[in-house]
Amino acid sequence: MDQGNREKMREEIYQRLKLVLTNMLKIMQEKKPENRPKLEWSTDLIKDLGVDSLESMDLMNAIEEEFQVSPNLNEANSRTTISQIVDYILELVDQKSMRS
């Protein structure tokens, strides 16, 4: 995959991941939009969004379903920023396409 396509894919994964997080996390359901945290590349799920272990497992399942990949629990838990998670999903998608 060339660099231009890789960046497009990375941006697409980022947008889809933000949608998953918005739909899944309680903090994103805050009635007043100004009280909802901003989801940016540097957003840390634990420090900025308060994701706990149960939500983390739910997120893993949602990622698996949304992106049709199988994250490794230990590897996934070591990535806490949205940027790290996007790159990890991209890595899993690459691995999956190599096996096909």
The first five atom37 places (N, CA, C, CB, O) and aatype in JSON, in Angstrom:
{
  "aatype": [12, 3, 5, 7, 2, 1, 6, 11, 12, 1, 6, 6, 9, 18, 5, 1, 10, 11, 10, 19, 10, 16, 2, 12, 10, 11, 9, 12, 5, 6, 11, 11, 14, 6, 2, 1, 14, 11, 10, 6, 17, 15, 16, 3, 10, 9, 11, 3, 10, 7, 19, 3, 15, 10, 6, 15, 12, 3, 10, 12, 2, 0, 9, 6, 6, 6, 13, 5, 19, 15, 14, 2, 10, 2, 6, 0, 2, 15, 1, 16, 16, 9, 15, 5, 9, 19, 3, 18, 9, 10, 6, 10, 19, 3, 5, 11, 15, 12, 1, 15],
  "atom_mask": [
    [1, 1, 1, 1, 1],
    [1, 1, 1, 1, 1],
    [1, 1, 1, 1, 1],
    [1, 1, 1, 0, 1],
    [1, 1, 1, 1, 1],
    [1, 1, 1, 1, 1],
    [1, 1, 1, 1, 1],
    [1, 1, 1, 1, 1],
    [1, 1, 1, 1, 1],
    [1, 1, 1, 1, 1],
    [1, 1, 1, 1, 1],
    [1, 1, 1, 1, 1],
    [1, 1, 1, 1, 1],
    [1, 1, 1, 1, 1],
    [1, 1, 1, 1, 1],
    [1, 1, 1, 1, 1],
    [1, 1, 1, 1, 1],
    [1, 1, 1, 1, 1],
    [1, 1, 1, 1, 1],
    [1, 1, 1, 1, 1],
    [1, 1, 1, 1, 1],
    [1, 1, 1, 1, 1],
    [1, 1, 1, 1, 1],
    [1, 1, 1, 1, 1],
    [1, 1, 1, 1, 1],
    [1, 1, 1, 1, 1],
    [1, 1, 1, 1, 1],
    [1, 1, 1, 1, 1],
    [1, 1, 1, 1, 1],
    [1, 1, 1, 1, 1],
    [1, 1, 1, 1, 1],
    [1, 1, 1, 1, 1],
    [1, 1, 1, 1, 1],
    [1, 1, 1, 1, 1],
    [1, 1, 1, 1, 1],
    [1, 1, 1, 1, 1],
    [1, 1, 1, 1, 1],
    [1, 1, 1, 1, 1],
    [1, 1, 1, 1, 1],
    [1, 1, 1, 1, 1],
    [1, 1, 1, 1, 1],
    [1, 1, 1, 1, 1],
    [1, 1, 1, 1, 1],
    [1, 1, 1, 1, 1],
    [1, 1, 1, 1, 1],
    [1, 1, 1, 1, 1],
    [1, 1, 1, 1, 1],
    [1, 1, 1, 1, 1],
    [1, 1, 1, 1, 1],
    [1, 1, 1, 0, 1],
    [1, 1, 1, 1, 1],
    [1, 1, 1, 1, 1],
    [1, 1, 1, 1, 1],
    [1, 1, 1, 1, 1],
    [1, 1, 1, 1, 1],
    [1, 1, 1, 1, 1],
    [1, 1, 1, 1, 1],
    [1, 1, 1, 1, 1],
    [1, 1, 1, 1, 1],
    [1, 1, 1, 1, 1],
    [1, 1, 1, 1, 1],
    [1, 1, 1, 1, 1],
    [1, 1, 1, 1, 1],
    [1, 1, 1, 1, 1],
    [1, 1, 1, 1, 1],
    [1, 1, 1, 1, 1],
    [1, 1, 1, 1, 1],
    [1, 1, 1, 1, 1],
    [1, 1, 1, 1, 1],
    [1, 1, 1, 1, 1],
    [1, 1, 1, 1, 1],
    [1, 1, 1, 1, 1],
    [1, 1, 1, 1, 1],
    [1, 1, 1, 1, 1],
    [1, 1, 1, 1, 1],
    [1, 1, 1, 1, 1],
    [1, 1, 1, 1, 1],
    [1, 1, 1, 1, 1],
    [1, 1, 1, 1, 1],
    [1, 1, 1, 1, 1],
    [1, 1, 1, 1, 1],
    [1, 1, 1, 1, 1],
    [1, 1, 1, 1, 1],
    [1, 1, 1, 1, 1],
    [1, 1, 1, 1, 1],
    [1, 1, 1, 1, 1],
    [1, 1, 1, 1, 1],
    [1, 1, 1, 1, 1],
    [1, 1, 1, 1, 1],
    [1, 1, 1, 1, 1],
    [1, 1, 1, 1, 1],
    [1, 1, 1, 1, 1],
    [1, 1, 1, 1, 1],
    [1, 1, 1, 1, 1],
    [1, 1, 1, 1, 1],
    [1, 1, 1, 1, 1],
    [1, 1, 1, 1, 1],
    [1, 1, 1, 1, 1],
    [1, 1, 1, 1, 1],
    [1, 1, 1, 1, 1]
  ],
  "atom_positions": [
    [[0.86, -1.18, 0.0], [0.0, 0.0, 0.0], [0.91, 1.24, 0.0], [-0.98, 0.0, 1.24], [1.79, 1.37, 0.84]],
    [[0.67, 2.14, -0.96], [1.52, 3.33, -1.01], [1.13, 4.32, 0.1], [1.41, 4.01, -2.4], [0.08, 4.18, 0.73]],
    [[1.99, 5.31, 0.31], [1.82, 6.24, 1.44], [0.49, 7.0, 1.38], [2.98, 7.23, 1.47], [-0.16, 7.19, 2.4]],
    [[0.09, 7.44, 0.17], [-1.16, 8.18, 0.03], [-2.36, 7.34, 0.42], [0.0, 0.0, 0.0], [-3.25, 7.81, 1.14]],
    [[-2.41, 6.09, -0.05], [-3.51, 5.19, 0.3], [-3.49, 4.85, 1.77], [-3.44, 3.91, -0.53], [-4.54, 4.72, 2.41]],
    [[-2.28, 4.7, 2.32], [-2.14, 4.37, 3.75], [-2.71, 5.51, 4.61], [-0.65, 4.11, 4.11], [-3.41, 5.25, 5.59]],
    [[-2.41, 6.76, 4.25], [-2.93, 7.91, 5.0], [-4.45, 8.0, 4.88], [-2.28, 9.22, 4.49], [-5.13, 8.32, 5.85]],
    [[-4.98, 7.71, 3.69], [-6.44, 7.71, 3.5], [-7.09, 6.64, 4.38], [-6.8, 7.47, 2.02], [-8.11, 6.88, 5.02]],
    [[-6.48, 5.46, 4.38], [-6.99, 4.35, 5.19], [-6.91, 4.7, 6.67], [-6.18, 3.05, 4.9], [-7.84, 4.42, 7.43]],
    [[-5.82, 5.32, 7.09], [-5.64, 5.72, 8.49], [-6.73, 6.72, 8.89], [-4.23, 6.34, 8.7], [-7.3, 6.6, 9.97]],
    [[-7.01, 7.68, 8.03], [-8.05, 8.68, 8.31], [-9.43, 8.03, 8.37], [-8.03, 9.79, 7.24], [-10.25, 8.38, 9.22]],
    [[-9.69, 7.08, 7.48], [-10.98, 6.37, 7.49], [-11.15, 5.58, 8.79], [-11.08, 5.42, 6.26], [-12.22, 5.59, 9.39]],
    [[-10.1, 4.89, 9.21], [-10.15, 4.12, 10.46], [-10.39, 5.07, 11.64], [-8.83, 3.31, 10.67], [-11.17, 4.77, 12.54]],
    [[-9.71, 6.21, 11.62], [-9.87, 7.23, 12.68], [-11.33, 7.68, 12.78], [-8.95, 8.45, 12.39], [-11.89, 7.73, 13.88]],
    [[-11.94, 7.99, 11.66], [-13.33, 8.45, 11.66], [-14.28, 7.35, 12.15], [-13.75, 8.91, 10.24], [-15.2, 7.62, 12.93]],
    [[-14.05, 6.13, 11.7], [-14.89, 5.01, 12.13], [-14.71, 4.72, 13.62], [-14.58, 3.75, 11.31], [-15.68, 4.43, 14.32]],
    [[-13.47, 4.81, 14.11], [-13.2, 4.58, 15.52], [-13.87, 5.65, 16.38], [-11.69, 4.55, 15.79], [-14.42, 5.34, 17.44]],
    [[-13.83, 6.9, 15.93], [-14.49, 7.96, 16.68], [-15.99, 7.69, 16.77], [-14.23, 9.34, 16.02], [-16.6, 7.94, 17.81]],
    [[-16.58, 7.19, 15.71], [-18.01, 6.87, 15.72], [-18.3, 5.74, 16.71], [-18.48, 6.48, 14.31], [-19.28, 5.79, 17.46]],
    [[-17.45, 4.72, 16.72], [-17.59, 3.6, 17.67], [-17.53, 4.14, 19.1], [-16.47, 2.52, 17.45], [-18.37, 3.8, 19.94]],
    [[-16.53, 4.98, 19.38], [-16.38, 5.54, 20.73], [-17.56, 6.41, 21.12], [-15.09, 6.36, 20.83], [-18.04, 6.34, 22.25]],
    [[-18.03, 7.21, 20.2], [-19.17, 8.1, 20.46], [-20.41, 7.29, 20.81], [-19.45, 8.99, 19.24], [-21.15, 7.66, 21.72]],
    [[-20.63, 6.21, 20.1], [-21.82, 5.38, 20.33], [-21.7, 4.52, 21.58], [-22.06, 4.5, 19.14], [-22.71, 4.12, 22.15]],
    [[-20.48, 4.23, 22.0], [-20.28, 3.26, 23.06], [-20.06, 3.86, 24.45], [-19.13, 2.41, 22.71], [-20.56, 3.32, 25.43]],
    [[-19.32, 4.93, 24.53], [-18.92, 5.45, 25.84], [-19.98, 6.33, 26.47], [-17.63, 6.22, 25.72], [-20.56, 7.2, 25.82]],
    [[-20.22, 6.09, 27.75], [-21.21, 6.88, 28.48], [-20.88, 8.37, 28.46], [-21.3, 6.4, 29.93], [-21.77, 9.2, 28.31]],
    [[-19.6, 8.69, 28.61], [-19.19, 10.1, 28.67], [-19.55, 10.84, 27.36], [-17.68, 10.2, 28.94], [-19.73, 12.06, 27.37]],
    [[-19.65, 10.11, 26.26], [-19.97, 10.74, 24.98], [-21.49, 10.95, 24.82], [-19.44, 9.88, 23.82], [-21.93, 11.58, 23.86]],
    [[-22.26, 10.41, 25.76], [-23.72, 10.56, 25.71], [-24.18, 11.78, 26.5], [-24.4, 9.3, 26.24], [-25.38, 12.02, 26.63]],
    [[-23.24, 12.53, 27.03], [-23.53, 13.74, 27.8], [-24.52, 14.62, 27.02], [-22.22, 14.52, 28.13], [-24.31, 14.87, 25.83]],
    [[-25.57, 15.07, 27.69], [-26.63, 15.83, 27.01], [-26.11, 17.12, 26.36], [-27.73, 16.16, 27.99], [-26.49, 17.45, 25.24]],
    [[-25.27, 17.83, 27.06], [-24.75, 19.08, 26.52], [-23.47, 18.8, 25.72], [-24.47, 20.11, 27.66], [-22.48, 18.33, 26.28]],
    [[-23.49, 19.08, 24.43], [-22.3, 18.8, 23.6], [-21.02, 19.44, 24.13], [-22.54, 19.28, 22.19], [-19.95, 18.86, 23.98]],
    [[-21.12, 20.62, 24.75], [-19.91, 21.28, 25.25], [-19.29, 20.52, 26.43], [-20.24, 22.71, 25.68], [-18.13, 20.75, 26.76]],
    [[-20.06, 19.61, 27.05], [-19.53, 18.81, 28.16], [-18.88, 17.51, 27.69], [-20.64, 18.49, 29.14], [-18.22, 16.82, 28.47]],
    [[-19.06, 17.18, 26.4], [-18.46, 15.97, 25.87], [-16.99, 16.23, 25.54], [-19.22, 15.49, 24.6], [-16.64, 17.29, 25.03]],
    [[-16.13, 15.26, 25.84], [-14.72, 15.45, 25.48], [-14.53, 15.41, 23.97], [-13.84, 14.38, 26.15], [-15.31, 14.78, 23.25]],
    [[-13.51, 16.09, 23.51], [-13.17, 16.07, 22.08], [-12.38, 14.8, 21.79], [-12.36, 17.34, 21.67], [-11.5, 14.41, 22.56]],
    [[-12.7, 14.16, 20.69], [-11.96, 12.98, 20.27], [-10.95, 13.4, 19.22], [-12.91, 11.86, 19.73], [-11.31, 13.72, 18.08]],
    [[-9.69, 13.41, 19.61], [-8.61, 13.81, 18.72], [-7.58, 12.69, 18.68], [-7.96, 15.15, 19.17], [-7.66, 11.74, 19.45]],
    [[-6.61, 12.82, 17.78], [-5.57, 11.79, 17.64], [-4.87, 11.53, 18.97], [-4.55, 12.22, 16.59], [-4.53, 10.39, 19.27]],
    [[-4.67, 12.56, 19.76], [-3.89, 12.41, 21.01], [-4.75, 12.05, 22.22], [-3.15, 13.69, 21.3], [-4.22, 11.87, 23.32]],
    [[-6.07, 11.94, 22.05], [-6.95, 11.61, 23.17], [-6.57, 10.26, 23.76], [-8.43, 11.6, 22.72], [-6.45, 9.26, 23.04]],
    [[-6.38, 10.24, 25.07], [-6.05, 9.01, 25.79], [-7.33, 8.44, 26.39], [-4.98, 9.27, 26.92], [-8.05, 9.12, 27.11]],
    [[-7.61, 7.18, 26.07], [-8.87, 6.58, 26.51], [-9.0, 6.53, 28.02], [-9.01, 5.19, 25.94], [-10.09, 6.74, 28.56]],
    [[-7.91, 6.26, 28.7], [-7.96, 6.12, 30.16], [-7.9, 7.49, 30.84], [-6.8, 5.24, 30.66], [-8.77, 7.82, 31.65]],
    [[-6.89, 8.29, 30.5], [-6.7, 9.58, 31.17], [-7.76, 10.61, 30.78], [-5.33, 10.13, 30.84], [-8.27, 11.33, 31.64]],
    [[-8.1, 10.68, 29.49], [-9.02, 11.72, 29.03], [-10.49, 11.3, 29.05], [-8.65, 12.13, 27.64], [-11.37, 12.12, 29.28]],
    [[-10.75, 10.0, 28.8], [-12.14, 9.55, 28.7], [-12.57, 8.67, 29.87], [-12.33, 8.79, 27.42], [-13.75, 8.35, 29.99]],
    [[-11.64, 8.28, 30.72], [-11.98, 7.47, 31.89], [-12.46, 6.07, 31.57], [0.0, 0.0, 0.0], [-13.26, 5.51, 32.31]],
    [[-11.98, 5.51, 30.45], [-12.39, 4.16, 30.07], [-11.89, 3.17, 31.12], [-11.85, 3.79, 28.65], [-10.7, 3.14, 31.45]],
    [[-12.81, 2.35, 31.64], [-12.43, 1.34, 32.63], [-12.25, -0.02, 31.95], [-13.51, 1.24, 33.76], [-12.39, -0.13, 30.73]],
    [[-11.94, -1.04, 32.73], [-11.62, -2.35, 32.14], [-12.83, -2.96, 31.41], [-11.13, -3.3, 33.23], [-12.67, -3.61, 30.38]],
    [[-14.03, -2.76, 31.94], [-15.22, -3.29, 31.29], [-15.46, -2.59, 29.94], [-16.45, -3.13, 32.2], [-15.73, -3.24, 28.94]],
    [[-15.35, -1.26, 29.94], [-15.51, -0.52, 28.69], [-14.4, -0.88, 27.7], [-15.51, 1.0, 28.96], [-14.62, -0.89, 26.49]],
    [[-13.22, -1.16, 28.22], [-12.11, -1.56, 27.37], [-12.43, -2.87, 26.65], [-10.83, -1.71, 28.2], [-12.15, -3.0, 25.45]],
    [[-13.0, -3.82, 27.36], [-13.4, -5.1, 26.74], [-14.5, -4.87, 25.71], [-13.87, -6.1, 27.82], [-14.48, -5.45, 24.63]],
    [[-15.46, -4.03, 26.05], [-16.54, -3.7, 25.11], [-15.97, -3.06, 23.85], [-17.57, -2.77, 25.77], [-16.41, -3.34, 22.74]],
    [[-14.99, -2.18, 24.05], [-14.36, -1.51, 22.92], [-13.63, -2.52, 22.04], [-13.37, -0.43, 23.42], [-13.7, -2.44, 20.81]],
    [[-12.93, -3.47, 22.66], [-12.25, -4.51, 21.88], [-13.25, -5.27, 21.01], [-11.51, -5.49, 22.82], [-12.99, -5.53, 19.83]],
    [[-14.39, -5.62, 21.59], [-15.42, -6.34, 20.84], [-15.97, -5.47, 19.71], [-16.56, -6.78, 21.77], [-16.2, -5.96, 18.6]],
    [[-16.17, -4.19, 19.99], [-16.7, -3.28, 18.97], [-15.69, -3.1, 17.83], [-17.03, -1.91, 19.6], [-16.09, -3.05, 16.67]],
    [[-14.41, -3.02, 18.16], [-13.36, -2.9, 17.13], [-13.33, -4.16, 16.27], [-11.97, -2.65, 17.78], [-13.23, -4.09, 15.05]],
    [[-13.42, -5.29, 16.94], [-13.42, -6.57, 16.22], [-14.58, -6.62, 15.22], [-13.51, -7.76, 17.22], [-14.41, -7.02, 14.07]],
    [[-15.74, -6.2, 15.68], [-16.93, -6.22, 14.82], [-16.85, -5.17, 13.71], [-18.18, -5.98, 15.67], [-17.15, -5.47, 12.55]],
    [[-16.47, -3.95, 14.04], [-16.43, -2.85, 13.07], [-15.39, -3.06, 11.98], [-16.15, -1.54, 13.79], [-15.65, -2.78, 10.81]],
    [[-14.22, -3.55, 12.36], [-13.1, -3.62, 11.42], [-12.8, -5.05, 10.95], [-11.87, -3.03, 12.04], [-11.89, -5.26, 10.15]],
    [[-13.56, -6.03, 11.45], [-13.36, -7.44, 11.07], [-11.92, -7.89, 11.3], [-13.75, -7.65, 9.61], [-11.31, -8.53, 10.44]],
    [[-11.38, -7.55, 12.47], [-10.03, -7.95, 12.87], [-10.11, -8.59, 14.26], [-9.04, -6.72, 12.88], [-11.12, -8.46, 14.95]],
    [[-9.05, -9.29, 14.65], [-9.01, -9.93, 15.96], [-7.86, -9.35, 16.78], [-8.87, -11.46, 15.82], [-6.73, -9.84, 16.69]],
    [[-8.15, -8.32, 17.58], [-7.08, -7.72, 18.39], [-6.59, -8.68, 19.46], [-7.57, -6.43, 19.03], [-7.36, -9.44, 20.04]],
    [[-5.3, -8.62, 19.73], [-4.69, -9.37, 20.83], [-4.89, -8.53, 22.09], [-3.16, -9.67, 20.56], [-4.53, -7.36, 22.12]],
    [[-5.46, -9.12, 23.12], [-5.81, -8.39, 24.34], [-4.61, -7.65, 24.93], [-6.38, -9.35, 25.37], [-4.72, -6.47, 25.27]],
    [[-3.47, -8.32, 25.07], [-2.3, -7.68, 25.67], [-1.78, -6.54, 24.81], [-1.19, -8.71, 25.89], [-1.44, -5.47, 25.32]],
    [[-1.72, -6.77, 23.5], [-1.24, -5.72, 22.6], [-2.21, -4.54, 22.59], [-1.06, -6.27, 21.17], [-1.78, -3.38, 22.63]],
    [[-3.49, -4.83, 22.53], [-4.5, -3.76, 22.48], [-4.48, -2.92, 23.75], [-5.9, -4.35, 22.26], [-4.61, -1.7, 23.69]],
    [[-4.31, -3.56, 24.89], [-4.31, -2.82, 26.16], [-3.1, -1.91, 26.33], [-4.37, -3.8, 27.31], [-3.11, -1.0, 27.15]],
    [[-2.05, -2.16, 25.56], [-0.86, -1.32, 25.67], [-1.0, -0.04, 24.84], [0.37, -2.1, 25.22], [-0.15, 0.84, 24.93]],
    [[-2.05, 0.06, 24.06], [-2.29, 1.25, 23.24], [-3.45, 2.03, 23.85], [-2.6, 0.88, 21.76], [-4.57, 1.52, 23.95]],
    [[-3.18, 3.25, 24.25], [-4.22, 4.0, 24.96], [-4.67, 5.27, 24.24], [-3.72, 4.36, 26.32], [-5.76, 5.78, 24.53]],
    [[-3.88, 5.78, 23.31], [-4.33, 6.98, 22.59], [-5.05, 6.56, 21.31], [-3.13, 7.93, 22.26], [-4.82, 5.48, 20.78]],
    [[-5.92, 7.43, 20.83], [-6.65, 7.12, 19.6], [-5.67, 6.87, 18.47], [-7.61, 8.28, 19.24], [-5.88, 5.95, 17.67]],
    [[-4.62, 7.65, 18.38], [-3.6, 7.47, 17.33], [-2.98, 6.08, 17.4], [-2.51, 8.54, 17.46], [-2.83, 5.42, 16.37]],
    [[-2.62, 5.62, 18.6], [-2.03, 4.29, 18.76], [-3.01, 3.2, 18.37], [-1.56, 4.08, 20.21], [-2.63, 2.2, 17.76]],
    [[-4.27, 3.38, 18.71], [-5.29, 2.39, 18.4], [-5.54, 2.34, 16.9], [-6.61, 2.7, 19.16], [-5.68, 1.26, 16.32]],
    [[-5.59, 3.5, 16.25], [-5.77, 3.55, 14.79], [-4.62, 2.81, 14.11], [-5.84, 5.03, 14.29], [-4.85, 2.0, 13.21]],
    [[-3.39, 3.08, 14.54], [-2.23, 2.42, 13.94], [-2.27, 0.9, 14.17], [-0.94, 3.0, 14.51], [-1.88, 0.13, 13.3]],
    [[-2.74, 0.49, 15.35], [-2.85, -0.93, 15.65], [-3.9, -1.59, 14.75], [-3.21, -1.15, 17.14], [-3.67, -2.68, 14.22]],
    [[-5.04, -0.94, 14.58], [-6.09, -1.48, 13.7], [-5.55, -1.59, 12.27], [-7.37, -0.59, 13.73], [-5.77, -2.58, 11.59]],
    [[-4.83, -0.56, 11.83], [-4.24, -0.56, 10.48], [-3.27, -1.73, 10.33], [-3.52, 0.78, 10.2], [-3.23, -2.4, 9.29]],
    [[-2.49, -1.97, 11.36], [-1.55, -3.1, 11.38], [-2.31, -4.43, 11.25], [-0.7, -3.09, 12.68], [-1.91, -5.3, 10.48]],
    [[-3.4, -4.57, 11.99], [-4.22, -5.8, 11.93], [-4.86, -5.97, 10.56], [-5.3, -5.77, 13.02], [-4.92, -7.09, 10.04]],
    [[-5.34, -4.88, 9.99], [-5.94, -4.93, 8.65], [-4.88, -5.36, 7.63], [-6.55, -3.55, 8.26], [-5.16, -6.18, 6.75]],
    [[-3.66, -4.81, 7.75], [-2.56, -5.19, 6.85], [-2.26, -6.69, 6.97], [-1.3, -4.37, 7.16], [-2.1, -7.38, 5.97]],
    [[-2.17, -7.18, 8.21], [-1.88, -8.6, 8.44], [-2.96, -9.48, 7.84], [-1.74, -8.88, 9.95], [-2.68, -10.52, 7.25]],
    [[-4.2, -9.05, 8.01], [-5.33, -9.82, 7.5], [-5.28, -9.87, 5.97], [-6.66, -9.21, 7.98], [-5.54, -10.92, 5.37]],
    [[-4.96, -8.75, 5.33], [-4.93, -8.72, 3.86], [-3.75, -9.53, 3.31], [-4.85, -7.26, 3.36], [-3.83, -10.06, 2.2]],
    [[-2.67, -9.63, 4.08], [-1.53, -10.46, 3.64], [-1.87, -11.95, 3.67], [-0.29, -10.19, 4.53], [-1.38, -12.73, 2.85]],
    [[-2.71, -12.33, 4.63], [-3.1, -13.74, 4.75], [-4.14, -14.14, 3.7], [-3.65, -14.02, 6.14], [-4.28, -15.32, 3.39]],
    [[-4.85, -13.17, 3.17], [-5.92, -13.48, 2.2], [-5.37, -13.83, 0.84], [-6.87, -12.31, 2.06], [-6.13, -14.12, -0.08]]
  ]
}
